[in-house]
Structures are given as C-alpha cells and as structure tokens.
Amino acid sequence: MTSEEQPVSYEFSCAAAGAVTCGCEVKAESEEELRKVLTDHLAKKHKVRTPNETLLDHLVASAKRSEPA
C-alpha cells in the first residue's frame, strides 16, 4: 500500500443489497476479503456456485465503505 492509499473497510448486508429475507451481515477489511466472503456466502446460502464479476461488483458497490479518520 502506498502512502497515498488509505485502508478501507466494508460493511455488507444481503438485505441492503436486495435479498431481504437473508440476514447475512459481513464486515471486511478490504475489497478482496469482501469478495472472498461474498463468494463463499453466495455458494452456501444462495446456491450461486460461481458468481460472475458483475454480481460481485454490484454487491461490493452496495456495501457501506468506511475510511479511517
């Protein structure tokens, strides 16, 4: 990470992304970690074995981002 890059953490919930009956809530310290957790969750709970990049991009975009102060 360069001095110009700031760490970003993510908070995601399936309900906020449109799957209102799913109670999954995820916190991740990076986008890479969030994508991995979402891929695993989609396979286990939503029977999406291999999510495409469009789906993952949508889910990541729906997550709340927070940068350290």
KEKE-3310 file (N, C-alpha, C; in steps of 0.2 Angstrom, whole numbers, plus 5000, padded with zeros to 4 digits):
npx = (5004:5003:5009:4999:4987:4973:4967:4952:4937:4923:4906:4893:4877:4865:4852:4851:4856:4846:4842:4831:4826:4837:4848:4861:4876:4891:4907:4922:4939:4945:4942:4945:4945:4931:4925:4929:4923:4909:4908:4910:4898:4888:4888:4885:4873:4865:4865:4873:4885:4897:4899:4898:4908:4900:4890:4897:4903:4891:4887:4898:4897:4886:4889:4893:4906:4920:4932:4947:4949)
npy = (4994:5011:5027:5036:5028:5024:5013:5004:4999:4988:4986:4975:4969:4957:4960:4974:4974:4969:4956:4953:4943:4937:4936:4939:4947:4956:4960:4967:4970:4973:4976:4964:4954:4955:4951:4938:4933:4935:4927:4914:4915:4916:4904:4895:4899:4904:4897:4900:4895:4900:4915:4929:4943:4954:4952:4952:4964:4973:4969:4973:4986:4990:4989:4997:5009:5013:5024:5026:5038)
npz = (5000:4996:5002:4998:4997:5006:5019:5018:5025:5024:5026:5024:5019:5015:5015:5012:5000:4992:4995:5004:5013:5019:5032:5032:5037:5034:5038:5032:5030:5018:5000:4993:5003:5006:4994:4993:5005:5001:4990:4995:5004:4995:4988:4998:5004:4995:4984:4972:4963:4956:4956:4945:4939:4937:4946:4959:4958:4959:4972:4980:4978:4984:4997:5013:5014:5024:5029:5038:5051)
capx = (5000:5007:5006:4993:4981:4970:4964:4945:4934:4917:4900:4888:4871:4861:4845:4853:4858:4840:4839:4828:4825:4843:4850:4869:4879:4898:4912:4928:4945:4947:4938:4947:4942:4924:4923:4930:4917:4903:4908:4908:4891:4883:4888:4882:4866:4860:4866:4877:4892:4902:4896:4902:4911:4895:4886:4901:4903:4885:4887:4903:4895:4880:4892:4895:4913:4922:4939:4949:4949)
capy = (5000:5017:5032:5039:5024:5023:5007:5005:4993:4987:4983:4972:4965:4954:4964:4980:4973:4966:4949:4955:4938:4934:4940:4939:4954:4955:4966:4965:4975:4975:4973:4957:4950:4955:4947:4931:4931:4935:4921:4909:4915:4915:4897:4891:4901:4906:4892:4903:4892:4904:4922:4932:4949:4959:4951:4954:4972:4975:4968:4977:4993:4991:4989:5003:5009:5017:5025:5028:5046)
capz = (5000:4995:5007:4995:4998:5013:5020:5018:5027:5021:5029:5019:5021:5009:5014:5009:4993:4989:4997:5011:5018:5021:5037:5032:5038:5034:5039:5029:5030:5011:4995:4991:5008:5005:4988:4995:5009:4997:4985:4999:5006:4989:4986:5003:5006:4989:4978:4967:4964:4954:4954:4940:4941:4938:4953:4964:4958:4962:4979:4983:4977:4989:5004:5016:5015:5029:5029:5045:5052)
cpx = (5005:5005:5000:4986:4979:4967:4956:4942:4927:4912:4895:4883:4867:4855:4846:4854:4852:4838:4837:4827:4831:4846:4858:4871:4887:4902:4919:4933:4947:4942:4939:4944:4934:4922:4924:4924:4911:4903:4907:4901:4886:4883:4884:4875:4862:4861:4869:4884:4898:4899:4901:4904:4905:4891:4890:4902:4897:4885:4892:4900:4890:4883:4894:4903:4915:4930:4941:4950:4956)
cpy = (5006:5022:5036:5035:5023:5017:5009:4999:4994:4984:4981:4969:4963:4958:4970:4980:4970:4960:4950:4949:4935:4939:4941:4946:4952:4961:4963:4971:4977:4973:4966:4952:4950:4951:4940:4929:4930:4929:4915:4909:4914:4908:4893:4893:4902:4902:4895:4900:4896:4910:4925:4939:4954:4958:4954:4961:4975:4975:4972:4984:4995:4991:4996:5003:5014:5018:5028:5036:5048)
cpz = (5000:5001:5004:4996:5005:5014:5020:5020:5024:5026:5024:5022:5015:5009:5011:5002:4989:4991:5004:5016:5021:5026:5038:5033:5038:5035:5036:5029:5023:5006:4993:4996:5007:4999:4989:5000:5006:4993:4989:5002:5000:4987:4992:5005:5000:4983:4972:4967:4962:4952:4949:4943:4942:4944:4958:4964:4961:4970:4983:4983:4982:4996:5006:5016:5020:5029:5036:5045:5051)
residu = (MET:THR:SER:GLU:GLU:GLN:PRO:VAL:SER:TYR:GLU:PHE:SER:CYS:ALA:ALA:ALA:GLY:ALA:VAL:THR:CYS:GLY:CYS:GLU:VAL:LYS:ALA:GLU:SER:GLU:GLU:GLU:LEU:ARG:LYS:VAL:LEU:THR:ASP:HIS:LEU:ALA:LYS:LYS:HIS:LYS:VAL:ARG:THR:PRO:ASN:GLU:THR:LEU:LEU:ASP:HIS:LEU:VAL:ALA:SER:ALA:LYS:ARG:SER:GLU:PRO:ALA)
# end
